[in-house]
């Protein structure tokens, strides 16, 4: 499930007409890091990882829409940030990567 979600996000990035090559590459790099961190999760953290993947997909979808709905984007990014807070102590690298994705989207003016 998580890997399917990451593939969907990667496909959205590849198809987005609104991203510059540099921004697309930065987000793709962050997604590769996210994939590595998720692959390192074990056991009961899988459900939390699913939540992070789902909110990441929703955030990317809302951020890359041609006609954005700021309320939906804010909700998806807030959900992503909340789902990651549970990982801060036990998975600091995962938290760093997801925060990087949020920052990159913010830097795009999203």
GIJO-V23948 format. One record per residue. N is the residue number from 1. SS is DSSP state (H for helix, E for strand, C for the rest). PSI is psi in radians with two decimals (999 if undefined). NEAR is the number of other C-alpha atoms within 12 Angstrom. Layout:
# GIJO-V23948
{{N & SS & PSI & NEAR} {N & SS & PSI & NEAR}}
This chain:
# GIJO-V23948
{{1 & C & -0.84 & 17} {2 & H & -0.76 & 28} {3 & H & -0.59 & 24} {4 & H & -0.74 & 15} {5 & H & -0.77 & 28} {6 & H & -0.66 & 34} {7 & H & -0.68 & 23} {8 & H & -0.73 & 22} {9 & H & -0.80 & 35} {10 & H & -0.69 & 29} {11 & H & -0.70 & 20} {12 & H & -0.74 & 28} {13 & H & -0.77 & 34} {14 & H & -0.59 & 21} {15 & H & -0.13 & 18} {16 & C & 2.17 & 22} {17 & C & -0.14 & 15} {18 & C & -0.09 & 21} {19 & C & 2.41 & 27} {20 & C & 2.84 & 16} {21 & H & -0.70 & 15} {22 & H & -0.78 & 14} {23 & H & -0.68 & 25} {24 & H & -0.79 & 28} {25 & H & -0.72 & 18} {26 & H & -0.77 & 25} {27 & H & -0.67 & 39} {28 & H & -0.70 & 29} {29 & H & -0.77 & 21} {30 & H & -0.66 & 32} {31 & H & -0.63 & 38} {32 & H & -0.74 & 23} {33 & H & -0.72 & 24} {34 & H & -0.76 & 37} {35 & H & -0.77 & 30} {36 & H & -0.77 & 18} {37 & H & -0.69 & 29} {38 & H & -0.66 & 33} {39 & H & -0.43 & 19} {40 & C & -0.11 & 17} {41 & C & 2.60 & 22} {42 & C & 2.65 & 14} {43 & H & -2.20 & 11} {44 & H & -0.11 & 9} {45 & H & -0.15 & 22} {46 & H & -0.72 & 20} {47 & H & -0.71 & 20} {48 & H & -0.64 & 25} {49 & H & -0.65 & 36} {50 & H & -0.72 & 26} {51 & H & -0.77 & 27} {52 & H & -0.77 & 41} {53 & H & -0.74 & 38} {54 & H & -0.76 & 30} {55 & H & -0.57 & 35} {56 & H & -0.75 & 45} {57 & H & -0.79 & 36} {58 & H & -0.72 & 29} {59 & H & -0.77 & 39} {60 & H & -0.75 & 43} {61 & H & -0.83 & 31} {62 & H & -0.64 & 28} {63 & H & -0.53 & 39} {64 & H & -0.01 & 35} {65 & C & 2.49 & 22} {66 & C & -0.72 & 15} {67 & C & 1.70 & 13} {68 & C & 2.59 & 18} {69 & C & 1.84 & 17} {70 & H & -0.63 & 19} {71 & H & -0.78 & 14} {72 & H & -0.69 & 22} {73 & H & -0.81 & 29} {74 & H & -0.76 & 23} {75 & H & -0.76 & 19} {76 & H & -0.70 & 30} {77 & H & -0.70 & 35} {78 & H & -0.72 & 23} {79 & H & -0.71 & 25} {80 & H & -0.83 & 34} {81 & H & -0.69 & 31} {82 & H & -0.72 & 22} {83 & H & -0.47 & 27} {84 & H & -0.48 & 37} {85 & H & -0.57 & 23} {86 & C & -0.36 & 21} {87 & C & -0.13 & 29} {88 & C & -0.79 & 18} {89 & C & -0.78 & 12} {90 & C & -0.37 & 17} {91 & C & 1.20 & 23} {92 & H & -0.58 & 17} {93 & H & -0.73 & 23} {94 & H & -0.76 & 36} {95 & H & -0.76 & 29} {96 & H & -0.74 & 24} {97 & H & -0.81 & 33} {98 & H & -0.69 & 43} {99 & H & -0.61 & 31} {100 & H & -0.69 & 26} {101 & H & -0.80 & 40} {102 & H & -0.74 & 36} {103 & H & -0.73 & 21} {104 & H & -0.74 & 28} {105 & H & -0.69 & 31} {106 & H & -0.71 & 20} {107 & H & -0.43 & 15} {108 & C & -0.04 & 20} {109 & C & 0.35 & 16} {110 & C & 999 & 29}}
